[in-house]
Amino acid sequence: MILVTGAAGFCGSRIVSLLGKEGIATRGLVRNPEKAKGRLPEQGVEVVTGDTTQPETLEAAVEGVETIIHTAFITAERKQGPGVNYYDTNALGTANLVEAARKAGVRRIVVLSGLGTKSDKPGTYMHGRYLAQQAVKQSGMAWSILGPSIQFGKGSAFFNGLADLIRTMPVIVPMVGDGKTRFQPIWVDDVAACIVKMANKPEAYDGRTIEVGGPEYFTYAQILDMLMETLHKKRIKVPGPLPFVRLGAAMMEAVMPKPPITRAATGLFTFENTTDLDAVAKYFGFQPMSLWAYLQEHGIEKA
Ligand SMILES: NC(=O)c1ccc[n+]([C@@H]2O[C@H](COP(=O)([O-])OP(=O)(O)OC[C@H]3O[C@@H](n4cnc5c(N)ncnc54)[C@H](OP(=O)(O)O)[C@@H]3O)[C@@H](O)[C@H]2O)c1
């Protein structure tokens, strides 16, 4: 039995579908089963309700599980209630899951993390992600970690946020920094395929952190150009100093349910979000989807 946390999420839902197609017994941990309906296959997945910030809800989820695929993280600190912040959810939540898993005799954990994860200022998204990785590495269970660059696909918060910004700004579109930071966008379905391979092949992936991206590097400015072309909108790209953008993001996170840019996302602009162009082929044996090819066929799709 494989347990997928964050089963109704952007990537988690694709992982659950893929496991189902491969005929693998799957349990999906969700916080809100009503909300999760329609995001999970109707058959082939056992849905369990739980919250990683509430350890007592995890016991039933991990019972009889051999491998956990952990994707239950927050990428924006929204006003949802007490304790919903990067540290409590991403760091402590992972530690709670690890503890419950160890007690239940779970053998392995595969984590969906992010490219370039490193220690950072306490309380930041990056630091939470780092602490989550540490908890898993020190768990005593077999582990593997996937670190993708930004992900595109139907319902991508990053790409939909940028598309909304382009649609709503009449003349200009503010950039994060000078627009020169490079990314290596990867299709969410390709990320799901990599994670499922990691889960299925412990002998190949245990004890490894693998960073992946799509088949091209694009600067942030180039990504905006591609989105404008896809949306048939012309806007002037205006550089936005990082501290101002971060402040704006914090304000938007406080008041908007789906802010176009989050502080977590601005953190991605402090380093090159790239790895080897052939990483997916090299480590997982298939060719990933190109962002431009995807946009030409599908455009921007909300969830
Ligand atoms: N999206 C990207 O571009 C991208 C790129 C690189 C790395 N990643 C990494 O991929 C991972 C997942 O991202 P995603 O884009 O799939 O996010 P997502 O769509 O927000 O999915 C995360 C899921 O986790 C669940 N969750 C959050 N807090 C939880 C808790 N305390 N207990 C149980 N479940 C909880 C959420 O449940 P609800 O449905 O109840 O909110 C949601 O379904 C993250 O680690 C992120 O850093 C994402």
The ligand as a MOL file (V3000), in Angstrom:
LIG
                    3D

  0  0  0     0  0            999 V3000
M  V30 BEGIN CTAB
M  V30 COUNTS 48 52 0 0 0
M  V30 BEGIN ATOM
M  V30 1 N 3.7570 23.7010 -8.0970 0
M  V30 2 C 5.0180 23.9370 -8.4200 0
M  V30 3 O 5.3500 24.6800 -9.3690 0
M  V30 4 C 6.1150 23.2680 -7.6360 0
M  V30 5 C 7.4130 23.3480 -8.1250 0
M  V30 6 C 8.4340 22.7340 -7.4240 0
M  V30 7 C 8.1540 22.0570 -6.2580 0
M  V30 8 N 6.8740 21.9900 -5.8060 0 CHG=1
M  V30 9 C 6.6340 21.2560 -4.5680 0
M  V30 10 O 5.6230 20.2890 -4.7380 0
M  V30 11 C 4.9420 20.0830 -3.5020 0
M  V30 12 C 3.4440 20.1160 -3.7260 0
M  V30 13 O 3.1150 21.2610 -4.4330 0
M  V30 14 P 1.7610 21.4370 -5.2180 0
M  V30 15 O 2.0070 22.4810 -6.2570 0
M  V30 16 O 1.2080 20.1080 -5.6320 0 CHG=-1
M  V30 17 O 0.8800 22.0710 -4.0450 0
M  V30 18 P -0.7000 22.0220 -3.8040 0
M  V30 19 O -1.4760 21.9390 -5.0510 0
M  V30 20 O -0.9960 23.1530 -2.8790 0
M  V30 21 O -0.8810 20.6480 -3.0260 0
M  V30 22 C -0.4990 20.4650 -1.7190 0
M  V30 23 C -1.5410 19.5850 -1.0520 0
M  V30 24 O -1.1300 19.4070 0.3030 0
M  V30 25 C -2.2570 19.4800 1.1260 0
M  V30 26 N -1.8880 19.9510 2.4570 0
M  V30 27 C -1.4050 21.1690 2.8140 0
M  V30 28 N -1.2120 21.2130 4.1260 0
M  V30 29 C -1.5720 20.0130 4.6260 0
M  V30 30 C -1.5980 19.4550 5.9140 0
M  V30 31 N -1.2180 20.1510 6.9960 0
M  V30 32 N -2.0390 18.1850 6.0710 0
M  V30 33 C -2.4380 17.4630 4.9960 0
M  V30 34 N -2.4430 17.9440 3.7430 0
M  V30 35 C -2.0210 19.2060 3.5640 0
M  V30 36 C -3.1940 20.4620 0.4530 0
M  V30 37 O -4.4850 20.1510 0.8690 0
M  V30 38 P -5.7770 21.0720 0.6010 0
M  V30 39 O -6.2730 20.5870 -0.7230 0
M  V30 40 O -6.6510 20.7560 1.7450 0
M  V30 41 O -5.2990 22.4940 0.5850 0
M  V30 42 C -2.9380 20.1870 -1.0240 0
M  V30 43 O -3.8550 19.2580 -1.5340 0
M  V30 44 C 5.4770 21.1520 -2.5650 0
M  V30 45 O 6.4700 20.5940 -1.7760 0
M  V30 46 C 6.1200 22.1500 -3.4720 0
M  V30 47 O 7.2010 22.7960 -2.8360 0
M  V30 48 C 5.8390 22.5700 -6.4670 0
M  V30 END ATOM
M  V30 BEGIN BOND
M  V30 1 1 1 2
M  V30 2 2 2 3
M  V30 3 1 2 4
M  V30 4 1 4 5
M  V30 5 2 4 48
M  V30 6 2 5 6
M  V30 7 1 6 7
M  V30 8 2 7 8
M  V30 9 1 8 9
M  V30 10 1 8 48
M  V30 11 1 9 10
M  V30 12 1 9 46
M  V30 13 1 10 11
M  V30 14 1 11 12
M  V30 15 1 11 44
M  V30 16 1 12 13
M  V30 17 1 13 14
M  V30 18 2 14 15
M  V30 19 1 14 16
M  V30 20 1 14 17
M  V30 21 1 17 18
M  V30 22 2 18 19
M  V30 23 1 18 20
M  V30 24 1 18 21
M  V30 25 1 21 22
M  V30 26 1 22 23
M  V30 27 1 23 24
M  V30 28 1 23 42
M  V30 29 1 24 25
M  V30 30 1 25 26
M  V30 31 1 25 36
M  V30 32 1 26 27
M  V30 33 1 26 35
M  V30 34 2 27 28
M  V30 35 1 28 29
M  V30 36 1 29 30
M  V30 37 2 29 35
M  V30 38 1 30 31
M  V30 39 2 30 32
M  V30 40 1 32 33
M  V30 41 2 33 34
M  V30 42 1 34 35
M  V30 43 1 36 37
M  V30 44 1 36 42
M  V30 45 1 37 38
M  V30 46 2 38 39
M  V30 47 1 38 40
M  V30 48 1 38 41
M  V30 49 1 42 43
M  V30 50 1 44 45
M  V30 51 1 44 46
M  V30 52 1 46 47
M  V30 END BOND
M  V30 END CTAB
M  END
